[in-house]
Structures are given as C-alpha cells and as structure tokens.
Amino acid sequence: MRIRTRRRTFLYAVAAFLTGATRLFGRSLKRLVPNRQEEEAAARAELANLREKRDAYKALVPGRDLQNYERIRGGGRTVAVATLTSDGACGNCFGMIPLQVQNEIRTGSGSVACEFCGVLLSAGDEEL
Ligand SMILES: [Zn+2]
C-alpha cells in the first residue's frame, strides 16, 4: 500500500510537472514562432541578396577558374579558395608550395590548385 501511495504521489508530481512544462513550452513557443518567421524571412532575403552578389562576381571570373571553383564546391568542401601565405604555404592546409608554383600564383598566370589539399590558391589582396 505504501509503495502504491508513493508511486501515485510520484506520478501526480510528474503529471503536474509535465502540465506546467507544457504550458510554459506553449507560451514560449507562441513567443518564439513570430520571431522565427521574421528571422526566416530576413534570412531568405539575405540569401537572395548574397545569391545576386555571387552571380555578379561569377561574371567576373574566367570560365576555367569558375569551373574549377564549382567542381571543388560541388564536392561538398567548404573551402574552395585559399590565399598563399607570405612564406609560400597554402592558406588552407599550410603545405609548402614549390617556388615556381608560388611565382605562377603571384604573377597571376593562371589558376593553380594546392597539390596537397586541392583548393585553388590566390596571391591574396596584399600581393595584387
Ligand atoms: Zn593546401
């Protein structure tokens, strides 16, 4: 009998907790949902804006470089372009790039991929 009473008391306590939690969650959800919809709309607008910018930049990139970039990005990688560090390493994996290749990158004579990690290497803004 005593165990049953304890169990019943415990179950009432759990039920009271769940009822309170459900009410609290419901109130919080009502407060959050309008904000979430506004945030989602803002995020969609920002995404559309970024896609427009991306398309504008795409027009400036030579076709072969763009194909290489799209190929790398299409493979699910998050980094497709890295800058060459001042000491001649890949900015992504920090593998040392051979001197001749560093010169090709710095003179801008074409798109060069890192032989270690495969990202496209650029000289970076300070080198231009
Ligand atoms: Zn690399």
Backbone and ligand atoms as CSV (ligand in chain L), in Angstrom:
chain,resi,resn,atom,element,x,y,z
A,1,MET,N,N,0.828,-1.210,0.000
A,1,MET,CA,C,0.000,0.000,0.000
A,1,MET,C,C,0.857,1.253,0.000
A,2,ARG,N,N,1.861,1.227,0.832
A,2,ARG,CA,C,2.696,2.409,0.960
A,2,ARG,C,C,3.434,2.701,-0.352
A,3,ILE,N,N,3.895,1.624,-0.983
A,3,ILE,CA,C,4.585,1.771,-2.263
A,3,ILE,C,C,3.632,2.343,-3.306
A,4,ARG,N,N,2.406,1.839,-3.293
A,4,ARG,CA,C,1.433,2.358,-4.250
A,4,ARG,C,C,1.187,3.850,-4.028
A,5,THR,N,N,1.118,4.245,-2.771
A,5,THR,CA,C,0.896,5.654,-2.458
A,5,THR,C,C,2.075,6.497,-2.941
A,6,ARG,N,N,3.260,5.993,-2.677
A,6,ARG,CA,C,4.440,6.717,-3.148
A,6,ARG,C,C,4.439,6.823,-4.668
A,7,ARG,N,N,4.116,5.700,-5.291
A,7,ARG,CA,C,4.097,5.699,-6.760
A,7,ARG,C,C,3.049,6.692,-7.283
A,8,ARG,N,N,1.891,6.682,-6.641
A,8,ARG,CA,C,0.830,7.588,-7.059
A,8,ARG,C,C,1.269,9.046,-6.856
A,9,THR,N,N,1.882,9.301,-5.723
A,9,THR,CA,C,2.362,10.653,-5.442
A,9,THR,C,C,3.397,11.071,-6.482
A,10,PHE,N,N,4.280,10.125,-6.765
A,10,PHE,CA,C,5.305,10.401,-7.769
A,10,PHE,C,C,4.661,10.702,-9.126
A,11,LEU,N,N,3.680,9.885,-9.500
A,11,LEU,CA,C,3.014,10.094,-10.795
A,11,LEU,C,C,2.268,11.427,-10.836
A,12,TYR,N,N,1.649,11.817,-9.708
A,12,TYR,CA,C,0.988,13.131,-9.664
A,12,TYR,C,C,2.011,14.247,-9.832
A,13,ALA,N,N,3.150,14.064,-9.184
A,13,ALA,CA,C,4.195,15.087,-9.299
A,13,ALA,C,C,4.691,15.187,-10.736
A,14,VAL,N,N,4.865,14.026,-11.371
A,14,VAL,CA,C,5.316,14.021,-12.771
A,14,VAL,C,C,4.255,14.673,-13.654
A,15,ALA,N,N,2.996,14.334,-13.418
A,15,ALA,CA,C,1.921,14.906,-14.224
A,15,ALA,C,C,1.851,16.413,-14.039
A,16,ALA,N,N,2.010,16.875,-12.791
A,16,ALA,CA,C,1.983,18.318,-12.538
A,16,ALA,C,C,3.150,19.002,-13.229
A,17,PHE,N,N,4.315,18.365,-13.154
A,17,PHE,CA,C,5.490,18.931,-13.823
A,17,PHE,C,C,5.265,19.020,-15.328
A,18,LEU,N,N,4.758,17.923,-15.907
A,18,LEU,CA,C,4.546,17.902,-17.358
A,18,LEU,C,C,3.494,18.930,-17.773
A,19,THR,N,N,2.455,19.083,-16.969
A,19,THR,CA,C,1.436,20.081,-17.291
A,19,THR,C,C,2.050,21.489,-17.269
A,20,GLY,N,N,2.816,21.750,-16.226
A,20,GLY,CA,C,3.466,23.057,-16.138
A,20,GLY,C,C,4.443,23.272,-17.269
A,21,ALA,N,N,5.212,22.235,-17.562
A,21,ALA,CA,C,6.198,22.346,-18.638
A,21,ALA,C,C,5.511,22.553,-19.973
A,22,THR,N,N,4.402,21.862,-20.195
A,22,THR,CA,C,3.670,22.011,-21.451
A,22,THR,C,C,3.142,23.436,-21.600
A,23,ARG,N,N,2.585,23.988,-20.502
A,23,ARG,CA,C,2.085,25.372,-20.562
A,23,ARG,C,C,3.225,26.347,-20.838
A,24,LEU,N,N,4.319,26.132,-20.106
A,24,LEU,CA,C,5.468,27.017,-20.286
A,24,LEU,C,C,6.001,26.922,-21.707
A,25,PHE,N,N,6.102,25.696,-22.199
A,25,PHE,CA,C,6.610,25.482,-23.552
A,25,PHE,C,C,5.671,26.123,-24.574
A,26,GLY,N,N,4.369,25.956,-24.357
A,26,GLY,CA,C,3.387,26.543,-25.263
A,26,GLY,C,C,3.500,28.059,-25.307
A,27,ARG,N,N,3.658,28.681,-24.125
A,27,ARG,CA,C,3.812,30.144,-24.087
A,27,ARG,C,C,5.094,30.564,-24.778
A,28,SER,N,N,6.172,29.825,-24.505
A,28,SER,CA,C,7.449,30.169,-25.127
A,28,SER,C,C,7.372,30.000,-26.636
A,29,LEU,N,N,6.704,28.932,-27.054
A,29,LEU,CA,C,6.576,28.670,-28.490
A,29,LEU,C,C,5.806,29.791,-29.178
A,30,LYS,N,N,4.719,30.249,-28.530
A,30,LYS,CA,C,3.945,31.341,-29.124
A,30,LYS,C,C,4.786,32.603,-29.238
A,31,ARG,N,N,5.640,32.808,-28.237
A,31,ARG,CA,C,6.511,33.976,-28.294
A,31,ARG,C,C,7.576,33.819,-29.363
A,32,LEU,N,N,8.068,32.590,-29.532
A,32,LEU,CA,C,9.182,32.369,-30.451
A,32,LEU,C,C,8.747,32.266,-31.903
A,33,VAL,N,N,7.605,31.712,-32.174
A,33,VAL,CA,C,7.199,31.456,-33.549
A,33,VAL,C,C,7.146,32.725,-34.402
A,34,PRO,N,N,6.522,33.825,-33.930
A,34,PRO,CA,C,6.542,35.017,-34.778
A,34,PRO,C,C,7.965,35.498,-35.053
A,35,ASN,N,N,8.820,35.467,-34.028
A,35,ASN,CA,C,10.206,35.871,-34.236
A,35,ASN,C,C,10.900,34.966,-35.231
A,36,ARG,N,N,10.604,33.672,-35.108
A,36,ARG,CA,C,11.238,32.713,-36.005
A,36,ARG,C,C,10.831,32.983,-37.450
A,37,GLN,N,N,9.550,33.289,-37.654
A,37,GLN,CA,C,9.093,33.568,-39.022
A,37,GLN,C,C,9.751,34.833,-39.561
A,38,GLU,N,N,9.890,35.855,-38.696
A,38,GLU,CA,C,10.561,37.079,-39.129
A,38,GLU,C,C,12.022,36.804,-39.450
A,39,GLU,N,N,12.670,36.020,-38.585
A,39,GLU,CA,C,14.079,35.695,-38.822
A,39,GLU,C,C,14.249,34.885,-40.095
A,40,GLU,N,N,13.316,33.957,-40.324
A,40,GLU,CA,C,13.398,33.144,-41.535
A,40,GLU,C,C,13.228,34.016,-42.775
A,41,ALA,N,N,12.295,34.959,-42.728
A,41,ALA,CA,C,12.086,35.869,-43.860
A,41,ALA,C,C,13.328,36.726,-44.083
A,42,ALA,N,N,13.930,37.209,-42.985
A,42,ALA,CA,C,15.142,38.020,-43.108
A,42,ALA,C,C,16.285,37.185,-43.676
A,43,ALA,N,N,16.389,35.931,-43.222
A,43,ALA,CA,C,17.450,35.047,-43.717
A,43,ALA,C,C,17.256,34.746,-45.200
A,44,ARG,N,N,15.991,34.544,-45.604
A,44,ARG,CA,C,15.725,34.293,-47.033
A,44,ARG,C,C,16.077,35.517,-47.877
A,45,ALA,N,N,15.760,36.710,-47.378
A,45,ALA,CA,C,16.093,37.931,-48.103
A,45,ALA,C,C,17.604,38.091,-48.218
A,46,GLU,N,N,18.310,37.795,-47.122
A,46,GLU,CA,C,19.772,37.883,-47.136
A,46,GLU,C,C,20.363,36.868,-48.108
A,47,LEU,N,N,19.787,35.653,-48.124
A,47,LEU,CA,C,20.257,34.619,-49.044
A,47,LEU,C,C,20.065,35.054,-50.493
A,48,ALA,N,N,18.908,35.627,-50.803
A,48,ALA,CA,C,18.652,36.107,-52.165
A,48,ALA,C,C,19.640,37.204,-52.528
A,49,ASN,N,N,19.917,38.095,-51.565
A,49,ASN,CA,C,20.884,39.172,-51.791
A,49,ASN,C,C,22.276,38.607,-52.068
A,50,LEU,N,N,22.680,37.616,-51.268
A,50,LEU,CA,C,24.003,37.013,-51.449
A,50,LEU,C,C,24.089,36.265,-52.779
A,51,ARG,N,N,22.986,35.616,-53.177
A,51,ARG,CA,C,22.999,34.917,-54.477
A,51,ARG,C,C,23.158,35.900,-55.630
A,52,GLU,N,N,22.508,37.069,-55.509
A,52,GLU,CA,C,22.674,38.099,-56.548
A,52,GLU,C,C,24.119,38.563,-56.619
A,53,LYS,N,N,24.714,38.804,-55.451
A,53,LYS,CA,C,26.124,39.224,-55.417
A,53,LYS,C,C,27.015,38.148,-56.011
A,54,ARG,N,N,26.723,36.886,-55.659
A,54,ARG,CA,C,27.519,35.772,-56.171
A,54,ARG,C,C,27.447,35.713,-57.690
A,55,ASP,N,N,26.235,35.881,-58.218
A,55,ASP,CA,C,26.076,35.862,-59.672
A,55,ASP,C,C,26.841,37.006,-60.325
A,56,ALA,N,N,26.843,38.171,-59.675
A,56,ALA,CA,C,27.583,39.313,-60.218
A,56,ALA,C,C,29.082,39.015,-60.228
A,57,TYR,N,N,29.586,38.404,-59.167
A,57,TYR,CA,C,31.008,38.051,-59.118
A,57,TYR,C,C,31.347,36.946,-60.106
A,58,LYS,N,N,30.416,36.003,-60.299
A,58,LYS,CA,C,30.662,34.907,-61.232
A,58,LYS,C,C,30.969,35.423,-62.626
A,59,ALA,N,N,30.304,36.522,-62.988
A,59,ALA,CA,C,30.519,37.080,-64.328
A,59,ALA,C,C,31.937,37.601,-64.490
A,60,LEU,N,N,32.616,37.915,-63.384
A,60,LEU,CA,C,33.965,38.475,-63.453
A,60,LEU,C,C,35.058,37.414,-63.470
A,61,VAL,N,N,34.702,36.166,-63.125
A,61,VAL,CA,C,35.702,35.101,-63.006
A,61,VAL,C,C,35.851,34.395,-64.350
A,62,PRO,N,N,37.101,34.182,-64.794
A,62,PRO,CA,C,37.305,33.444,-66.044
A,62,PRO,C,C,36.651,32.062,-65.980
A,63,GLY,N,N,36.153,31.602,-67.130
A,63,GLY,CA,C,35.367,30.370,-67.190
A,63,GLY,C,C,36.039,29.153,-66.587
A,64,ARG,N,N,37.327,28.971,-66.893
A,64,ARG,CA,C,38.028,27.780,-66.387
A,64,ARG,C,C,38.161,27.830,-64.859
A,65,ASP,N,N,38.488,29.023,-64.341
A,65,ASP,CA,C,38.610,29.165,-62.880
A,65,ASP,C,C,37.268,28.919,-62.209
A,66,LEU,N,N,36.222,29.411,-62.850
A,66,LEU,CA,C,34.882,29.216,-62.289
A,66,LEU,C,C,34.508,27.733,-62.278
A,67,GLN,N,N,34.864,27.035,-63.356
A,67,GLN,CA,C,34.591,25.591,-63.405
A,67,GLN,C,C,35.335,24.856,-62.303
A,68,ASN,N,N,36.602,25.220,-62.106
A,68,ASN,CA,C,37.380,24.581,-61.039
A,68,ASN,C,C,36.766,24.872,-59.672
A,69,TYR,N,N,36.365,26.118,-59.478
A,69,TYR,CA,C,35.753,26.513,-58.211
A,69,TYR,C,C,34.468,25.723,-57.971
A,70,GLU,N,N,33.616,25.670,-58.993
A,70,GLU,CA,C,32.338,24.956,-58.859
A,70,GLU,C,C,32.563,23.466,-58.617
A,71,ARG,N,N,33.594,22.913,-59.243
A,71,ARG,CA,C,33.910,21.494,-59.051
A,71,ARG,C,C,34.305,21.236,-57.592
A,72,ILE,N,N,35.150,22.103,-57.060
A,72,ILE,CA,C,35.593,21.919,-55.670
A,72,ILE,C,C,34.420,22.096,-54.716
A,73,ARG,N,N,33.626,23.151,-54.923
A,73,ARG,CA,C,32.477,23.402,-54.051
A,73,ARG,C,C,31.434,22.297,-54.186
A,74,GLY,N,N,31.277,21.782,-55.417
A,74,GLY,CA,C,30.304,20.718,-55.661
A,74,GLY,C,C,30.653,19.430,-54.939
A,75,GLY,N,N,31.931,19.275,-54.611
A,75,GLY,CA,C,32.381,18.092,-53.880
A,75,GLY,C,C,32.067,18.158,-52.400
A,76,GLY,N,N,31.386,19.206,-51.978
A,76,GLY,CA,C,30.981,19.323,-50.581
A,76,GLY,C,C,32.008,19.997,-49.693
A,77,ARG,N,N,33.052,20.542,-50.287
A,77,ARG,CA,C,34.072,21.207,-49.475
A,77,ARG,C,C,33.609,22.614,-49.125
A,78,THR,N,N,33.985,23.058,-47.949
A,78,THR,CA,C,33.593,24.402,-47.529
A,78,THR,C,C,34.605,25.444,-47.965
A,79,VAL,N,N,35.837,25.036,-48.162
A,79,VAL,CA,C,36.876,25.967,-48.613
A,79,VAL,C,C,37.248,25.587,-50.033
A,80,ALA,N,N,37.136,26.544,-50.950
A,80,ALA,CA,C,37.489,26.279,-52.337
A,80,ALA,C,C,38.676,27.127,-52.774
A,81,VAL,N,N,38.890,28.250,-52.104
A,81,VAL,CA,C,39.983,29.152,-52.465
A,81,VAL,C,C,40.724,29.526,-51.193
A,82,ALA,N,N,42.042,29.497,-51.265
A,82,ALA,CA,C,42.860,29.924,-50.128
A,82,ALA,C,C,43.960,30.835,-50.643
A,83,THR,N,N,44.405,31.709,-49.778
A,83,THR,CA,C,45.499,32.593,-50.180
A,83,THR,C,C,46.828,31.931,-49.854
A,84,LEU,N,N,47.805,32.318,-50.610
A,84,LEU,CA,C,49.168,31.868,-50.374
A,84,LEU,C,C,49.714,32.687,-49.208
A,85,THR,N,N,50.295,32.022,-48.220
A,85,THR,CA,C,50.838,32.780,-47.093
A,85,THR,C,C,52.133,33.480,-47.520
A,86,SER,N,N,52.579,34.423,-46.713
A,86,SER,CA,C,53.778,35.195,-47.068
A,86,SER,C,C,55.029,34.309,-47.164
A,87,ASP,N,N,55.028,33.182,-46.440
A,87,ASP,CA,C,56.192,32.291,-46.543
A,87,ASP,C,C,56.002,31.174,-47.561
A,88,GLY,N,N,54.940,31.289,-48.393
A,88,GLY,CA,C,54.784,30.361,-49.506
A,88,GLY,C,C,54.040,29.080,-49.200
A,89,ALA,N,N,53.205,29.090,-48.184
A,89,ALA,CA,C,52.418,27.900,-47.862
A,89,ALA,C,C,50.968,28.106,-48.287
A,90,CYS,N,N,50.271,27.000,-48.466
A,90,CYS,CA,C,48.836,27.047,-48.756
A,90,CYS,C,C,48.124,27.586,-47.509
A,91,GLY,N,N,47.218,28.544,-47.692
A,91,GLY,CA,C,46.493,29.121,-46.563
A,91,GLY,C,C,45.466,28.177,-45.969
A,92,ASN,N,N,45.190,27.069,-46.631
A,92,ASN,CA,C,44.212,26.105,-46.113
A,92,ASN,C,C,44.885,24.975,-45.339
A,93,CYS,N,N,45.864,24.321,-45.950
A,93,CYS,CA,C,46.480,23.155,-45.302
A,93,CYS,C,C,47.904,23.432,-44.824
A,94,PHE,N,N,48.446,24.588,-45.205
A,94,PHE,CA,C,49.788,25.030,-44.810
A,94,PHE,C,C,50.896,24.135,-45.359
A,95,GLY,N,N,50.575,23.409,-46.429
A,95,GLY,CA,C,51.615,22.664,-47.139
A,95,GLY,C,C,52.462,23.658,-47.929
A,96,MET,N,N,53.775,23.418,-47.990
A,96,MET,CA,C,54.660,24.348,-48.700
A,96,MET,C,C,54.493,24.175,-50.211
A,97,ILE,N,N,54.278,25.284,-50.875
A,97,ILE,CA,C,54.077,25.289,-52.321
A,97,ILE,C,C,55.444,25.510,-52.975
A,98,PRO,N,N,55.787,24.716,-54.005
A,98,PRO,CA,C,57.079,24.900,-54.668
A,98,PRO,C,C,57.246,26.334,-55.190
A,99,LEU,N,N,58.498,26.818,-55.175
A,99,LEU,CA,C,58.787,28.206,-55.536
A,99,LEU,C,C,58.240,28.599,-56.910
A,100,GLN,N,N,58.430,27.724,-57.889
A,100,GLN,CA,C,57.966,28.047,-59.243
A,100,GLN,C,C,56.443,28.239,-59.265
A,101,VAL,N,N,55.754,27.391,-58.527
A,101,VAL,CA,C,54.288,27.492,-58.461
A,101,VAL,C,C,53.894,28.765,-57.707
A,102,GLN,N,N,54.639,29.094,-56.649
A,102,GLN,CA,C,54.372,30.350,-55.926
A,102,GLN,C,C,54.473,31.534,-56.877
A,103,ASN,N,N,55.490,31.515,-57.732
A,103,ASN,CA,C,55.658,32.614,-58.683
A,103,ASN,C,C,54.490,32.676,-59.662
A,104,GLU,N,N,54.038,31.510,-60.107
A,104,GLU,CA,C,52.889,31.481,-61.030
A,104,GLU,C,C,51.664,32.099,-60.356
A,105,ILE,N,N,51.483,31.778,-59.088
A,105,ILE,CA,C,50.328,32.309,-58.355
A,105,ILE,C,C,50.474,33.817,-58.180
A,106,ARG,N,N,51.669,34.262,-57.809
A,106,ARG,CA,C,51.884,35.688,-57.535
A,106,ARG,C,C,51.811,36.540,-58.799
A,107,THR,N,N,52.200,35.967,-59.929
A,107,THR,CA,C,52.105,36.728,-61.178
A,107,THR,C,C,50.722,36.607,-61.798
A,108,GLY,N,N,49.904,35.722,-61.250
A,108,GLY,CA,C,48.527,35.598,-61.750
A,108,GLY,C,C,48.449,34.982,-63.113
A,109,SER,N,N,49.383,34.070,-63.421
A,109,SER,CA,C,49.404,33.488,-64.761
A,109,SER,C,C,48.440,32.316,-64.914
A,110,GLY,N,N,47.547,32.139,-64.000
A,110,GLY,CA,C,46.552,31.078,-64.144
A,110,GLY,C,C,46.110,30.539,-62.810
A,111,SER,N,N,45.096,29.722,-62.873
A,111,SER,CA,C,44.537,29.128,-61.663
A,111,SER,C,C,45.385,27.928,-61.258
A,112,VAL,N,N,45.827,27.908,-60.030
A,112,VAL,CA,C,46.672,26.829,-59.539
A,112,VAL,C,C,46.021,26.226,-58.308
A,113,ALA,N,N,45.952,24.903,-58.293
A,113,ALA,CA,C,45.391,24.205,-57.133
A,113,ALA,C,C,46.520,23.715,-56.245
A,114,CYS,N,N,46.276,23.708,-54.945
A,114,CYS,CA,C,47.250,23.178,-53.991
A,114,CYS,C,C,47.409,21.687,-54.248
A,115,GLU,N,N,48.646,21.243,-54.355
A,115,GLU,CA,C,48.872,19.824,-54.638
A,115,GLU,C,C,48.571,18.933,-53.440
A,116,PHE,N,N,48.419,19.530,-52.261
A,116,PHE,CA,C,48.154,18.733,-51.055
A,116,PHE,C,C,46.658,18.616,-50.768
A,117,CYS,N,N,45.967,19.758,-50.772
A,117,CYS,CA,C,44.550,19.720,-50.374
A,117,CYS,C,C,43.594,20.015,-51.536
A,118,GLY,N,N,44.096,20.527,-52.651
A,118,GLY,CA,C,43.266,20.704,-53.828
A,118,GLY,C,C,42.540,22.030,-53.954
A,119,VAL,N,N,42.644,22.930,-52.970
A,119,VAL,CA,C,41.940,24.213,-53.093
A,119,VAL,C,C,42.680,25.099,-54.087
A,120,LEU,N,N,41.949,26.039,-54.669
A,120,LEU,CA,C,42.565,26.989,-55.585
A,120,LEU,C,C,43.351,27.996,-54.756
A,121,LEU,N,N,44.514,28.345,-55.244
A,121,LEU,CA,C,45.373,29.266,-54.493
A,121,LEU,C,C,45.363,30.634,-55.155
A,122,SER,N,N,45.264,31.662,-54.338
A,122,SER,CA,C,45.342,33.021,-54.853
A,122,SER,C,C,46.461,33.737,-54.110
A,123,ALA,N,N,46.958,34.804,-54.721
A,123,ALA,CA,C,48.064,35.543,-54.108
A,123,ALA,C,C,47.585,36.348,-52.915
A,124,GLY,N,N,46.305,36.632,-52.838
A,124,GLY,CA,C,45.802,37.442,-51.727
A,124,GLY,C,C,45.839,38.908,-52.098
A,125,ASP,N,N,45.109,39.731,-51.368
A,125,ASP,CA,C,44.981,41.149,-51.685
A,125,ASP,C,C,46.302,41.905,-51.581
A,126,GLU,N,N,47.113,41.528,-50.574
A,126,GLU,CA,C,48.356,42.280,-50.368
A,126,GLU,C,C,49.359,42.050,-51.493
A,127,GLU,N,N,49.143,40.989,-52.248
A,127,GLU,CA,C,50.083,40.665,-53.331
A,127,GLU,C,C,49.682,41.331,-54.637
A,128,LEU,N,N,48.445,41.800,-54.727
A,128,LEU,CA,C,47.988,42.325,-56.031
A,128,LEU,C,C,48.480,43.721,-56.289
L,1,ZN,ZN,ZN,46.543,23.123,-49.420
